Amino acid sequence: MKFLLIAGVSLLSLAMAAPALADDDARIEELEARLAQLEATNRQLLEVLAAQGLLPQANAPAAPVMPHHPAPAPADAPMHTASHDHHAQQSAHGARHGDDFHQNLVGVSPEYGYQILDHAEGVNTRALTILNAIENGDLDRRVTLSGNVTALGDYQESNSNTKFGWLMRHPTSANQIGETVSEFIVHSAQLAVTGRITDNITLYSEMLYDPEQSFGSGTLTDLNRNQIQLRRAFVLFGNLSERPWYAAIGKMDTPFGLNDTVSPFTNSTSWHAFAGLATGGMVGYSNNGLHVRAMAIQGGSQFRAHNAPVEDTNVPSRVNNFAVDVNYTAALSEGRTVLAGASYTEATAYCQAYPVFHFNPCDDSNPGWAVYARADLGRLELLGEYASTTDDWAGTASPVPIYSAFEAVAPNAFTLGGRYWFDLQSSEDFALSFEFSRFVSGDDGAPWEKQDQWVLGGSYFISPSVNLFGELIRTEGWVPLNFLSGGNLPTGESWSESDASTNVLAVGVQASF
């Protein structure tokens, strides 16, 4: 910078001398005198800079550069999807560039983009996903841009007018009329920024467009349902290559349960019932297969699955909730693994009295607990999960006389699923899956007793970040959370329907960069 300044002064001096350049000997002599004076001034400036130690020495070491991340270890198996750690090859992306980390300002990492934006797997471990990507060299740029679009076509049939139980779109008559519906639609679109401020500080923010699962009013083409929201944003402190501890502050998924699915697109009812999203602060520990997380969660009604009353209101003005999760991954032979874990939260969303409505205040918190397991047995994957509240949910009982026999229950959900990978065009790029999940939200025989979901799925990865999928889905029971036990109809009766069933054929593509 100092040399540029000196050069600028020299050029300015020459420009000022330009009018004197003529064939007149006196003016030539004058120009020569000015040049001599300028050279003397430059020598004086260099002497001053050298005396102050601001000039580089001939034998001085080069300026330090941020070290590259360690070279990744070879993978145990080929990668068929970026969302599965147990098959994913650890990328050599960082090693290929070979440039100074400071000079690689903006880039993309498609495999990382798919994994961080996937709605089906790794849904509440995004902080660990980022830290693993840093350690593997997938985030070798100051800023990594990620994007995802899930485009969908589906056909649905219901045996009850306007009551469609598939929860990948909100079950509302504003968007589903009659007994058959069909659509070609953008189910969701996301844009994320992962910024590495230093080796130990990373920021993450994610924008989401999801008209089918938005709480906005109106139809799918109403502007209220076509808004873009900041879905997640947090600052992450940590670097697993230096220490096993990490911390995060912001809006993020809460550490409760597994909430993953083996289905290529449709989330389980466990996810719909208990997957949390809230503001708060989290600390974590990951080392030698052990992963421990604890999060202080803002009170009041949070974005998903948490409601801790603050002086009998839903105002989130106090940190009065928390969640803790502990899991361990045991290594078996030939790269196979088994993960088992358990979670607890001080306040789930199931605390309101009759009539139930999203985000309404509660009198008391209703804690929850979960246990889960996942096995990677090579080509075969299995998962199971169970979650429940510790106390009965008051809103699952109704004061309407015809429902007097139905007592309040503790809501619970469970999921069982399996998936098997085949070789189609490359190693393990095609999978078939089957999953069953159930949400219990009422006493035996109540119209709002439960909702079951079966999903048979097929998934083909034409690249690690592009998934073509198809699913056959059946749901039994129609139990929307709002007014599940009644309160919105003049008679007080519930609009839930235990005999309602929905059959769905869905095809789509999930593509990321």
N, C-alpha and C positions, 0 to 999 in steps of 0.2 A: 504494500500500500504506500509505503514511504517513497519507493522508486517511482510509482505512478504519479505521486504528487510532484516530485522533482521534474519528471518528464513533462507534466502539464505546465509547470512554470516555464520551462524552456520553450515549449511550443507557443505559449502566450507571448513571450518576449519576441520570438521570431515574427509572430503576426503583427505585433506593434511596430516592428522594424520594416515591414514590407514596403510602406510608401517611400522609404528612403533609397530603395534599390533602383538606381538609375546609372547611366553611363558616366556620371560625374565622379571624378576621382575623389573628391572630398567626401562625397556620400559613401563611397566604397570604404574609404578609410574610417569614416564614422561607424559603419556597420561592423568592420573588423574590430574596432575598439569595443563596441557593444558585445560582440561575441566573446572577446577576451574577458570582459568584465563578467559575462554570464558564466564562463568556465571557472573563473575564480570564485564566484558565488557558489557554484555547484560543489567545488572542492571544499569550501568552508562548511556547507551543509553536510556533506559526507563525513567530514571530520567530527562535527557535532554529534551526528547519529552514531558514529563508531564509538565516540567517547561515552555515550549513554548506553552502549550495548544493544542498540536497536538494529544493527545490521547482522545478517547471518555470517557465521565464520565458515571458512572453507572446510574445516574438519568437524563441524558441528553435526550432531545426529539429525536425521529427518524428523519432522513434526510427527508426534504420535498419532496413530489412527486407531479407531475402535476395532478391537479384534473380531474376527469372524466367529460365528458359532461353531462348536465342534462338529467335525464331520459325522454324519449319522451312521449308525450301525446298519448292516444289511438286514433286510426284513426276513421274517420266517416264512412268509407266504406272499404271493402276488396280491396286489391291491385290486379288489373288485368294487369297492365303494369307499369314498373318502370319509364316510361317517362311522367306520368300524375300525377302532384302534387295533384290534387283534389281527386284522388282515392287512392293514395299511402299510405300505412301504414308507419308510421314513425318507422324506425327499432330500435330494442333494441340491436343491434349488440354490441355497446360499453359496455352496462351493462352486457352482457353475459360473456365477457372475464374476467373482474374483476381483471386484472393484471395492474401493473404499466405501464402507457402509454410509458415510456422510454424503457421498456423491449419488448413491442410489436412493433418490428422494421418494419416488412414487412407483408402485408396481402392483401386480396382481399375483395371486396364488390360487388357481382354480380348485385344487383339492382342499385347501384350507377354507376357501370360500364356501364350498359345499358343506363342509363339516360344521362351520360356525353358524351357518344359516339354516341348517336342516331342522325341520320342526318335528321329526319323528324319533331321532336318536341323539343321545348326548344332550338332552333338552335342558338339564339344569346343571351342567358341568362346563359351561362356556369359559369360565375363568381358567380352568385346568386345560381346556383345549388350546387356549391362547398360549399358556406357558409351555405346553408340549410342543406347539408349533415353533416357538422361539428356540427351544432347545434343539429341535430337529433342523433348524435352518430354513424353515418355510417363510419366516418373516424377516427377510434380510434387507428390507427397505424401511426407510423412515416411516412411510405411509403405505399401507396395503389396502387397496380398494377391493371390496367384495360385493357381488350382486347375485340375486337369485330371483327367478320367475317360475312359478308353478302354474301351468295352464292345464285346464281340466275340461273334460266332456263327460257328462253323466246322464243316466236315465233312471228315474225312481218311480216305484209304484207303492201305494199305500192302500190298506184296506179300510182306512178311516179318512174322511174328507179333511184335507188341509193338515193332517197330522203325520208328518214325516220325521222319523226318529234318528236319521243319520246326522250326527252332531258336527260334521265337517262344514256344515252351514247352519246358522241359527234356525231352530224350529219355529218359525213365525209365519202366520198366514199372510203377512205383507209381501212375502217372497215365494210362497208355495201354495198354489191354489188347486183344488180338485183332488183327484186321486192318482194322477200321473204328472210328473214334471220332468223337464229335460233342459239341458243348457250346454253351451260352450262358453267358457269364461276364464278370466284370470283369477284364480283363487287367491293368490297372494304375490306380492312383489316386494323385494327387500333391497336395501342398499346400506352397506356397512363400511365403516372406516376403522381400521386398527392402526393406531399411531404409536410408534416406539419413541417416547420422549428421551429416555436413557436406556441403558441395559437393564435397569430394574424398575422402570416406570412405563406402563403402557396404558393408553386410553382406548376405549372401545365405544362406538355408538352405532346404532342400527335404526334405520327408518323402515316402517312397515306400511304397506297398503293391503288391506284385507277386507274388502266389502262384504264378503259372505259371513265373516265372523265379527264384524264390527257391531258395536252397540248403538250405532247411529240409527236414527229413525228413518222410516220410509222404505221404498223399494231398493233393489240393488243399483238402480240408476239415480237414486236421490243423492244430491251432493252431500247430505249429512252422513251417508254411508260410504262415500268415496273420498274420505279424508286420509291424509298421510300423518302418521303419528311417530313420535320417538319411542320405539318399543323398548329398547334397552340402551343404557349409557352408564358406564362406570370407569373409574380410574383403578388400575390394577398395579399393585406393588409386589414385585417378586421376580426371581430368576432361579429356576430349578437347578441350573448348572452350578449355582453358587450356594443355595440353601434350600431346604425343603419347605420353608414357610412362605405363605403369601397372604395378601389382604386385598380387599376391594371395597370401594365406597361408591354407591350410586343406585340406579334402578336396574334390578337384575332378577334372575330366577332364584327362588329360594331353595335351600338344600333340604328338601323333604321328598323321600321316596325315590324310586327310579324313574317312573313315568315314561319310559321308552316303549317302543313297539317294534315288533318284527315286520309289521305290515309296511309296504312301501309308501303309503300315503295316509291312511286313516289312523288317527290317534286312538288309543284305547280309552275306555270309559274311566280307567284309573287316572289318566292324564286329565280328562275333562273334569273329574271330581276333585283332584287334590294337587295338581301342578300349580305352584305359586309363583307370582310375579309381584315384587314389592320394592320399595326403596329401603335402604339400610346399609349396614356395614358388615362385612364378612371377613373372617380369618380362616385360613386353611393350612393343612399339612399333608404333603404327599411324598411318600418315600417307601421304597421296597414293598410295594403292593398295598400299603396302608394309606387311606385317604380319609381325612377328618375335616369336617367343616362346621363352623358355628356362625350364625348370622343374627345380629340384632336388627329386628324388623320394626319399621314405623307402625304405630297403632292405627286405629280407625279402620275404615274400609279400604283395603289395598286393591291393586289392579286385578289380582286373581287369587282366590283360595285362602285369603287371610282377612279376618275381621276381629280386631281387638278393641272393645269399647273404651272410649276416653270420656269419663264422667257421663256415662249413659248416652254418648253421641257417637257418630261415625266419623268425627273430625280427626284427621291424622296429625294431631298436634303433640303426640308424645310417643317416645320409643318404649313400648310396653309389650312387645311380642318378640319371640325368638324361635329359631329352628336349629336343630343339631342333627348332623348325619355322619355316620361312621360306616365305612365299608372296607373290605379287604379282598384283594385279588390273589388267589393262590395259583402258582404255576404248576401245571401238570406236565406230562411227557409230551414231546414233539410239539411244543408251542401251544398246547391246549391250556385253557385257564378256566377258573371258576371264581366268580365274584359273589359275595354275600354282604348284605348291609342292613342297617336299621336306622330309623329316623324318628324324631319327635319335634312337634311344634306346640307352642303354648296356646295358639289361637288359629283354628281353621275358619272357614267361612260359614260353618253350619251352627249358627248361634241364634238366629232370629226366631221370634214367636210367630204364630199365625196372625195375618197372612204373610207369607214369605215373599220378599222381593229383593232383587239384587242390590247389594250395598246398603241396605237399611241398617240402622243401628241395632245393637244387641244389648241385653241386660248384663250378660256375663260371657266370658270367653269359653270356647269349647275346644280343648286341646285335641291333638291327633297324634297317631303313631303309625309307623309303616315298617314292614320287613320285605326284603326282596332278594332275588338271586338271579344270576345270569351265567350261563355256561357256554364257552366257545370250545366245541369239540371237533375242530377242523372245519369240515364243510357243514356240519350241523351246529346250529345255535338254538339254545333254549332260554326262555326267561319266565319268571313268575314273580308276582307282587301282590301284597295285601296291605290295605290301608284302612284305618277306621278312626272315628273320634272316640274319645274316652267317655263322653257323656251323651245322653240322649239329646236329640235335636228337637227343641220344643215345637218348632214349626211343622214337624211330621205328624202331629196330632191336630185334629180339627174340632172346633166347638159345634159344628153342624150335627144335629141329632142323628142323622142317618149314618154318621161316621163314628159314633160314640164307642163302638167296639174296637176301634183301631188306636192303639197306644203309640206314644212317641218312641222312636228307635234311635240308636246310634248309627248314622249313615256309614257305609263301608263300601269298598270297591276291591275287586281282585282281577288279575289278568294272568292268563296262561297262553304261551305262544311258542312256536318253533319255526325255524327257517332252514332250508337246505340249499347249498350253492352248487351250480353245475358249470361245466365248461361249454360255452357256445362258440364264440369267436376267439376268446382268450380265456385264460385261467380264471374260473370262478367269477364270471361276469353276468350270470343269470341265476335268479333265486326264486323258489316257490316258498310261500309262507302260509301259515294258518294260525289264527289267534281268536281266542274267546275272552271277553271281559264282561263284567257285570257291575252295576251300581245299584246298591240297595238303599232306598230312601223312604221306606214306609213299612208298616206292620204287614204281616201275612194277610193277603186278600184285599188290601187297600188298593184303590186305583193307581196310586203313586208308589206301589211297593218296590218296583225295580225296573231297570232297563237293561236288556242283554244285547250284546253285539258279537256277531261272527264275521270274520273277514278272511277270505281266501285271496291271496295276492300273488302277483307275478311281477318281477322286477328285472330289467335288462339295462346294464350300464354300458352305453356305447362309448363312454369315456369315464374316467373317475369322477367327473363333475356333471355328467348328464345322465339322468335316469328316466327311461321309458317304463311306465308301469300300468298295470291293470288290476282291478279288484272286483270281486263279487262280495257284496255286503248284505247282511240281514240284521235288522234290529227288531226286537220284540219289547213292547212297552213304549209309551210316549209320556215322558216325565220331564217337562221343562221346569227349571228351578223356580222361575217366577210363578207364584200362586200354585205350587205343586199340589198342595192339599186344599186348595180352594181360596175364595175371597175376592175373585174378580168377576164372578157371575152373580146375577140378581138373587138366585136361589141359595148362594153360598157353596154350591157343589163344586167339586174339583173338575178341572178340564183335563186332568191326567187320565190316561186310558191304558189299562194293563193289557188289553187284548189288541191294541193297535200294533201293526207290524209293517215294516218297510223293506222292500227289496231294491237293491241298487246295483247298477253296472257302471263302473267308473274307469275311464282311461285318461292318461295324462302324461305330462313330461315335467320334470323338475331339472332345471338347468342353472348352473352357477358359474361364476368366474371369481 
